[in-house]
Amino acid sequence: MKELILVIAKALVDHPEQVQINVKDDDRGTIYELSVHPEDIGKIIGKQGRIAKAMRTVVTSASVKSQKRVIVDIMS
C-alpha cells in the first residue's frame, strides 16, 4: 500500500525526492501520513480536494482484500 501511495504522489509533485510516508497502526486502522515539499501541497490536495479524495478512493479500494481500514493523511 505504501508503494501505491508513493507512486501516485511522486507522479503529481515537482519535488518527488521529498515525498515521504510514515506508517502508523492505530485502533482506527493503518494510517499513512504523506508529507511533501511545501510547494507541492496544493498539487496533492487539488482543487476543492478532488485529487486527495481520488487518491484516498484508490487506496481504500486497493485495501479491500486486507479488510483493514486505511487512512491517508496529508501532512504539511
The first five atom37 places (N, CA, C, CB, O) and aatype in JSON, in Angstrom:
{
  "aatype": [12, 11, 6, 10, 9, 10, 19, 9, 0, 11, 0, 10, 19, 3, 8, 14, 6, 5, 19, 5, 9, 2, 19, 11, 3, 3, 3, 1, 7, 16, 9, 18, 6, 10, 15, 19, 8, 14, 6, 3, 9, 7, 11, 9, 9, 7, 11, 5, 7, 1, 9, 0, 11, 0, 12, 1, 16, 19, 19, 16, 15, 0, 15, 19, 11, 15, 5, 11, 1, 19, 9, 19, 3, 9, 12, 15],
  "atom_mask": [
    [1, 1, 1, 1, 1],
    [1, 1, 1, 1, 1],
    [1, 1, 1, 1, 1],
    [1, 1, 1, 1, 1],
    [1, 1, 1, 1, 1],
    [1, 1, 1, 1, 1],
    [1, 1, 1, 1, 1],
    [1, 1, 1, 1, 1],
    [1, 1, 1, 1, 1],
    [1, 1, 1, 1, 1],
    [1, 1, 1, 1, 1],
    [1, 1, 1, 1, 1],
    [1, 1, 1, 1, 1],
    [1, 1, 1, 1, 1],
    [1, 1, 1, 1, 1],
    [1, 1, 1, 1, 1],
    [1, 1, 1, 1, 1],
    [1, 1, 1, 1, 1],
    [1, 1, 1, 1, 1],
    [1, 1, 1, 1, 1],
    [1, 1, 1, 1, 1],
    [1, 1, 1, 1, 1],
    [1, 1, 1, 1, 1],
    [1, 1, 1, 1, 1],
    [1, 1, 1, 1, 1],
    [1, 1, 1, 1, 1],
    [1, 1, 1, 1, 1],
    [1, 1, 1, 1, 1],
    [1, 1, 1, 0, 1],
    [1, 1, 1, 1, 1],
    [1, 1, 1, 1, 1],
    [1, 1, 1, 1, 1],
    [1, 1, 1, 1, 1],
    [1, 1, 1, 1, 1],
    [1, 1, 1, 1, 1],
    [1, 1, 1, 1, 1],
    [1, 1, 1, 1, 1],
    [1, 1, 1, 1, 1],
    [1, 1, 1, 1, 1],
    [1, 1, 1, 1, 1],
    [1, 1, 1, 1, 1],
    [1, 1, 1, 0, 1],
    [1, 1, 1, 1, 1],
    [1, 1, 1, 1, 1],
    [1, 1, 1, 1, 1],
    [1, 1, 1, 0, 1],
    [1, 1, 1, 1, 1],
    [1, 1, 1, 1, 1],
    [1, 1, 1, 0, 1],
    [1, 1, 1, 1, 1],
    [1, 1, 1, 1, 1],
    [1, 1, 1, 1, 1],
    [1, 1, 1, 1, 1],
    [1, 1, 1, 1, 1],
    [1, 1, 1, 1, 1],
    [1, 1, 1, 1, 1],
    [1, 1, 1, 1, 1],
    [1, 1, 1, 1, 1],
    [1, 1, 1, 1, 1],
    [1, 1, 1, 1, 1],
    [1, 1, 1, 1, 1],
    [1, 1, 1, 1, 1],
    [1, 1, 1, 1, 1],
    [1, 1, 1, 1, 1],
    [1, 1, 1, 1, 1],
    [1, 1, 1, 1, 1],
    [1, 1, 1, 1, 1],
    [1, 1, 1, 1, 1],
    [1, 1, 1, 1, 1],
    [1, 1, 1, 1, 1],
    [1, 1, 1, 1, 1],
    [1, 1, 1, 1, 1],
    [1, 1, 1, 1, 1],
    [1, 1, 1, 1, 1],
    [1, 1, 1, 1, 1],
    [1, 1, 1, 1, 1]
  ],
  "atom_positions": [
    [[0.82, -1.18, 0.0], [0.0, 0.0, 0.0], [0.87, 1.26, 0.0], [-0.93, -0.01, 1.19], [0.56, 2.24, -0.67]],
    [[1.94, 1.2, 0.76], [2.86, 2.34, 0.83], [3.43, 2.66, -0.55], [4.0, 2.06, 1.82], [3.56, 3.83, -0.92]],
    [[3.77, 1.63, -1.3], [4.33, 1.82, -2.64], [3.31, 2.46, -3.57], [4.8, 0.49, -3.21], [3.67, 3.3, -4.4]],
    [[2.05, 2.08, -3.45], [1.0, 2.65, -4.28], [0.87, 4.15, -4.02], [-0.34, 1.95, -4.01], [0.77, 4.94, -4.97]],
    [[0.87, 4.54, -2.76], [0.77, 5.96, -2.41], [1.99, 6.72, -2.91], [0.62, 6.14, -0.89], [1.86, 7.84, -3.41]],
    [[3.17, 6.12, -2.79], [4.39, 6.77, -3.27], [4.36, 7.01, -4.77], [5.61, 5.93, -2.92], [4.73, 8.08, -5.24]],
    [[3.92, 6.02, -5.53], [3.86, 6.15, -6.99], [2.9, 7.26, -7.39], [3.44, 4.83, -7.64], [3.22, 8.07, -8.26]],
    [[1.74, 7.3, -6.76], [0.75, 8.33, -7.1], [1.28, 9.71, -6.73], [-0.58, 8.06, -6.38], [1.19, 10.64, -7.53]],
    [[1.82, 9.84, -5.53], [2.27, 11.15, -5.05], [3.46, 11.67, -5.86], [2.65, 11.07, -3.58], [3.51, 12.85, -6.2]],
    [[4.41, 10.79, -6.17], [5.59, 11.23, -6.92], [5.24, 11.66, -8.33], [6.63, 10.12, -6.97], [5.93, 12.5, -8.91]],
    [[4.18, 11.1, -8.9], [3.76, 11.49, -10.24], [3.1, 12.87, -10.25], [2.79, 10.46, -10.82], [3.04, 13.51, -11.3]],
    [[2.63, 13.34, -9.11], [1.9, 14.6, -9.05], [2.76, 15.81, -8.7], [0.81, 14.48, -8.07], [2.4, 16.93, -9.06]],
    [[3.87, 15.61, -8.03], [4.62, 16.73, -7.45], [5.82, 17.15, -8.31], [5.1, 16.38, -6.06], [6.24, 16.41, -9.2]],
    [[6.35, 18.35, -8.01], [7.55, 18.84, -8.67], [8.82, 18.4, -7.96], [7.52, 20.35, -8.75], [9.9, 18.39, -8.56]],
    [[8.72, 18.03, -6.7], [9.87, 17.6, -5.89], [9.65, 16.16, -5.4], [10.09, 18.57, -4.68], [9.37, 15.95, -4.22]],
    [[9.76, 15.17, -6.3], [9.46, 13.79, -5.89], [10.45, 13.22, -4.88], [9.43, 12.89, -7.11], [10.13, 12.25, -4.18]],
    [[11.63, 13.79, -4.79], [12.62, 13.28, -3.84], [12.23, 13.6, -2.4], [13.99, 13.86, -4.16], [12.78, 13.0, -1.47]],
    [[11.31, 14.53, -2.19], [10.92, 14.92, -0.84], [9.59, 14.31, -0.4], [10.85, 16.41, -0.74], [9.04, 14.71, 0.62]],
    [[9.09, 13.35, -1.15], [7.86, 12.66, -0.76], [8.23, 11.59, 0.26], [7.13, 12.03, -2.0], [9.09, 10.75, 0.02]],
    [[7.56, 11.64, 1.42], [7.82, 10.68, 2.48], [6.5, 10.16, 3.03], [8.67, 11.3, 3.61], [5.5, 10.88, 3.05]],
    [[6.51, 8.92, 3.47], [5.32, 8.32, 4.06], [5.71, 7.66, 5.38], [4.67, 7.28, 3.09], [6.65, 6.86, 5.44]],
    [[4.98, 8.01, 6.43], [5.13, 7.36, 7.73], [3.91, 6.48, 7.94], [5.29, 8.41, 8.89], [2.78, 6.92, 7.71]],
    [[4.13, 5.25, 8.37], [3.05, 4.31, 8.58], [2.84, 4.11, 10.07], [3.34, 2.95, 7.88], [3.78, 3.83, 10.82]],
    [[1.59, 4.26, 10.5], [1.24, 4.06, 11.91], [0.05, 3.13, 11.99], [0.95, 5.4, 12.62], [-0.92, 3.3, 11.25]],
    [[0.11, 2.17, 12.89], [-1.04, 1.32, 13.15], [-1.76, 1.89, 14.35], [-0.62, -0.17, 13.4], [-1.16, 2.16, 15.39]],
    [[-3.05, 2.07, 14.21], [-3.86, 2.72, 15.22], [-5.09, 1.86, 15.47], [-4.26, 4.16, 14.79], [-5.32, 0.87, 14.78]],
    [[-5.88, 2.23, 16.47], [-7.12, 1.5, 16.7], [-8.12, 1.73, 15.58], [-7.73, 1.9, 18.05], [-9.05, 0.94, 15.4]],
    [[-7.95, 2.83, 14.81], [-8.82, 3.11, 13.67], [-8.43, 2.3, 12.45], [-8.79, 4.6, 13.33], [-9.24, 2.11, 11.55]],
    [[-7.2, 1.81, 12.39], [-6.7, 1.07, 11.24], [-5.26, 1.46, 10.98], [0.0, 0.0, 0.0], [-4.53, 1.84, 11.9]],
    [[-4.84, 1.38, 9.74], [-3.49, 1.78, 9.35], [-3.53, 3.19, 8.8], [-2.89, 0.79, 8.31], [-4.32, 3.5, 7.91]],
    [[-2.67, 4.05, 9.34], [-2.64, 5.45, 8.93], [-1.35, 5.69, 8.15], [-2.73, 6.4, 10.16], [-0.26, 5.4, 8.63]],
    [[-1.5, 6.22, 6.94], [-0.36, 6.59, 6.11], [-0.28, 8.11, 6.1], [-0.49, 6.0, 4.66], [-1.17, 8.78, 5.57]],
    [[0.79, 8.65, 6.69], [0.98, 10.09, 6.74], [1.89, 10.5, 5.58], [1.58, 10.54, 8.12], [3.07, 10.16, 5.56]],
    [[1.33, 11.2, 4.64], [2.04, 11.62, 3.43], [2.57, 13.03, 3.63], [1.12, 11.54, 2.18], [1.79, 13.95, 3.86]],
    [[3.9, 13.22, 3.54], [4.49, 14.55, 3.61], [5.2, 14.85, 2.31], [5.46, 14.68, 4.8], [5.91, 14.02, 1.76]],
    [[4.99, 16.07, 1.83], [5.59, 16.53, 0.59], [6.21, 17.9, 0.82], [4.55, 16.58, -0.56], [6.03, 18.51, 1.87]],
    [[6.94, 18.38, -0.18], [7.52, 19.72, -0.15], [6.38, 20.73, 0.0], [8.38, 20.01, -1.44], [5.32, 20.54, -0.59]],
    [[6.59, 21.82, 0.77], [5.51, 22.8, 0.97], [4.93, 23.38, -0.33], [6.02, 23.92, 1.81], [3.75, 23.73, -0.37]],
    [[5.73, 23.48, -1.37], [5.22, 24.0, -2.64], [4.28, 23.01, -3.34], [6.37, 24.35, -3.56], [3.51, 23.4, -4.21]],
    [[4.35, 21.75, -2.96], [3.58, 20.7, -3.63], [2.28, 20.33, -2.92], [4.43, 19.48, -3.77], [1.54, 19.48, -3.4]],
    [[2.0, 20.96, -1.79], [0.78, 20.62, -1.04], [-0.46, 20.83, -1.91], [0.68, 21.48, 0.24], [-1.36, 19.99, -1.91]],
    [[-0.51, 21.93, -2.63], [-1.67, 22.22, -3.48], [-1.86, 21.21, -4.59], [0.0, 0.0, 0.0], [-2.99, 20.92, -4.98]],
    [[-0.76, 20.67, -5.09], [-0.86, 19.68, -6.17], [-1.37, 18.35, -5.64], [0.5, 19.48, -6.84], [-2.06, 17.62, -6.35]],
    [[-1.05, 18.02, -4.41], [-1.53, 16.77, -3.81], [-3.0, 16.9, -3.43], [-0.69, 16.4, -2.57], [-3.77, 15.95, -3.59]],
    [[-3.41, 18.06, -2.92], [-4.79, 18.24, -2.49], [-5.7, 18.48, -3.7], [-4.89, 19.41, -1.5], [-6.78, 17.9, -3.77]],
    [[-5.28, 19.33, -4.63], [-6.09, 19.61, -5.81], [-7.19, 20.62, -5.52], [0.0, 0.0, 0.0], [-7.41, 21.0, -4.37]],
    [[-7.87, 21.03, -6.57], [-8.96, 21.99, -6.4], [-10.1, 21.33, -5.65], [-9.44, 22.51, -7.77], [-10.6, 20.27, -6.03]],
    [[-10.51, 21.99, -4.58], [-11.58, 21.51, -3.71], [-11.32, 20.1, -3.18], [-12.89, 21.55, -4.44], [-12.26, 19.39, -2.84]],
    [[-10.05, 19.69, -3.11], [-9.69, 18.4, -2.55], [-9.96, 17.21, -3.45], [0.0, 0.0, 0.0], [-10.02, 16.08, -2.98]],
    [[-10.13, 17.45, -4.74], [-10.5, 16.36, -5.65], [-9.4, 15.33, -5.81], [-10.86, 16.92, -7.01], [-9.67, 14.13, -5.82]],
    [[-8.15, 15.77, -5.92], [-7.05, 14.82, -6.1], [-6.85, 14.0, -4.83], [-5.73, 15.55, -6.48], [-6.66, 12.78, -4.9]],
    [[-6.9, 14.65, -3.67], [-6.75, 13.93, -2.4], [-7.87, 12.91, -2.23], [-6.75, 14.92, -1.22], [-7.62, 11.78, -1.79]],
    [[-9.08, 13.29, -2.58], [-10.21, 12.37, -2.46], [-10.05, 11.18, -3.42], [-11.53, 13.11, -2.76], [-10.34, 10.05, -3.04]],
    [[-9.59, 11.45, -4.63], [-9.38, 10.37, -5.6], [-8.28, 9.41, -5.12], [-9.02, 10.94, -6.98], [-8.4, 8.2, -5.26]],
    [[-7.2, 9.98, -4.56], [-6.11, 9.14, -4.06], [-6.61, 8.28, -2.9], [-4.91, 10.01, -3.61], [-6.28, 7.09, -2.83]],
    [[-7.39, 8.85, -2.02], [-7.94, 8.07, -0.9], [-8.89, 6.98, -1.39], [-8.68, 9.0, 0.09], [-8.93, 5.89, -0.81]],
    [[-9.64, 7.26, -2.44], [-10.55, 6.25, -3.01], [-9.78, 5.08, -3.59], [-11.44, 6.88, -4.09], [-10.15, 3.93, -3.38]],
    [[-8.7, 5.37, -4.32], [-7.88, 4.31, -4.91], [-7.25, 3.45, -3.81], [-6.79, 4.9, -5.82], [-7.25, 2.22, -3.9]],
    [[-6.71, 4.09, -2.8], [-6.05, 3.34, -1.71], [-7.08, 2.52, -0.94], [-5.31, 4.32, -0.75], [-6.81, 1.37, -0.58]],
    [[-8.25, 3.07, -0.69], [-9.29, 2.32, 0.01], [-9.73, 1.11, -0.8], [-10.49, 3.22, 0.3], [-9.94, 0.03, -0.25]],
    [[-9.88, 1.29, -2.11], [-10.27, 0.17, -2.97], [-9.2, -0.91, -3.0], [-10.54, 0.66, -4.39], [-9.52, -2.09, -3.03]],
    [[-7.94, -0.51, -2.99], [-6.85, -1.48, -3.02], [-6.72, -2.23, -1.69], [-5.53, -0.78, -3.34], [-6.16, -3.32, -1.65]],
    [[-7.22, -1.65, -0.62], [-7.08, -2.28, 0.7], [-8.24, -3.18, 1.07], [-6.91, -1.24, 1.74], [-8.29, -3.68, 2.2]],
    [[-9.18, -3.39, 0.18], [-10.36, -4.2, 0.49], [-9.98, -5.63, 0.85], [-11.32, -4.22, -0.7], [-10.58, -6.22, 1.74]],
    [[-8.99, -6.18, 0.18], [-8.59, -7.56, 0.46], [-8.03, -7.74, 1.86], [-7.55, -8.01, -0.55], [-8.23, -8.79, 2.47]],
    [[-7.34, -6.73, 2.39], [-6.74, -6.85, 3.72], [-7.77, -6.7, 4.83], [-5.65, -5.82, 3.89], [-7.49, -7.06, 5.97]],
    [[-8.95, -6.19, 4.52], [-10.04, -6.0, 5.46], [-9.64, -5.16, 6.66], [-10.56, -7.33, 5.92], [-10.16, -5.34, 7.76]],
    [[-8.69, -4.24, 6.44], [-8.31, -3.27, 7.47], [-8.62, -1.89, 6.92], [-6.79, -3.41, 7.87], [-8.49, -1.65, 5.72]],
    [[-9.02, -1.0, 7.78], [-9.3, 0.36, 7.36], [-7.98, 1.08, 7.11], [-10.16, 1.1, 8.41], [-7.05, 0.99, 7.91]],
    [[-7.92, 1.8, 6.0], [-6.72, 2.53, 5.62], [-7.06, 4.01, 5.54], [-6.15, 2.01, 4.27], [-8.04, 4.4, 4.91]],
    [[-6.24, 4.82, 6.19], [-6.44, 6.27, 6.22], [-5.2, 6.94, 5.66], [-6.75, 6.78, 7.68], [-4.08, 6.61, 6.05]],
    [[-5.39, 7.89, 4.74], [-4.29, 8.67, 4.17], [-4.41, 10.08, 4.69], [-4.29, 8.63, 2.6], [-5.37, 10.79, 4.37]],
    [[-3.43, 10.51, 5.48], [-3.38, 11.89, 5.99], [-2.3, 12.63, 5.23], [-3.11, 11.93, 7.53], [-1.21, 12.11, 5.02]],
    [[-2.61, 13.85, 4.82], [-1.63, 14.68, 4.12], [-1.08, 15.68, 5.12], [-2.27, 15.41, 2.88], [-1.82, 16.5, 5.66]],
    [[0.22, 15.61, 5.35], [0.88, 16.48, 6.31], [1.61, 17.59, 5.57], [1.87, 15.69, 7.2], [2.09, 17.39, 4.46]],
    [[1.68, 18.75, 6.18], [2.39, 19.85, 5.54], [3.85, 19.88, 5.95], [1.74, 21.17, 5.88], [4.59, 20.75, 5.5]]
  ]
}
